[in-house]
């Protein structure tokens, strides 16, 4: 008899094929067809293991899952999982540390350049039969030589550094756990307290987790510290930004633009002013979602579940609740 693995995310058929390839022989895999609360609860209730990326796994869901042994996050952020409820019930929680470093850092870089060059605005204008070459010449910027402020120097931040090396950028960073001086020197980066980083950076890119300490770290007061030509990139969590304050800052020219892949709430509210702004590029929380990265995720999760079942070793970085 196979163990039941419930995938709470609604995934494309090609993604199902990848998951089936690596886990289908060992597990009875059940896939969500929607994010309907009743369906999500039913999937959890039947599961020995949960695979979750975007959906919430709260105390009610954990409490109604009598067979549940382990929740595996497909990604790194565990802010949507009730860790206390899992721990109390003896349910382990694992994640895939570092698995999103390449696709998310690539997305952050892409958003920087796309916002600086007004790529979406240019494309939409051209499709509307408008030739705005002269206008864009007066507002476009290039990335090379810019001062980039990276907020959060974990796996994604470090991989972004690699990508930025060819652009001869000056790199500032802020992290609650400052790196050793020799590591800073080796990476060619300079530490700045958060507010100083905002003042000096021409691009601020967020790669911090969602915690009570980071909630709304970008707000009216901190946005006012940035220079008027700066852009803000967020591929981390929507909770890091006060959206109302960001909208006002963009409307009043406090900052020049933004590239956002994450929102609070998600999906983004249909009447959000961000949807109508030419100096903002929006994507639907897809920074870590590439088909080739899904293979890496599936392989890691398969190995971790196998280790759990057979007493093998799981990397410490992947264990949240052991």
Secondary structure, DSSP 8 states (H G I E B T S, - for coil): --EEEEE-S---HHHHHHHHHHHTTTEEEEE-SS--HHHHHHHHHT-SEEEESSS-B-HHHHHT-TT--EEEESSS--TTB-HHHHHHHT-EEE--TTTTHHHHHHHHHHHHHHHHTTHHHHHHHHHTT---HHHHHTT----TT-EEEEE--SHHHHHHHHHHGGGT-EEEEE-SS---HHHHHHHT-EE--HHHHHHH-SEEEE-----TTTTT-BSHHHHTTS-TT-EEEE-S-GGGB-HHHHHHHHHHTSSSEEEES--SSSS--TT-GGGG-TTEEE--S-TT--HHHHHHHHHHHHHHHHHHHHT----GGGEEE-
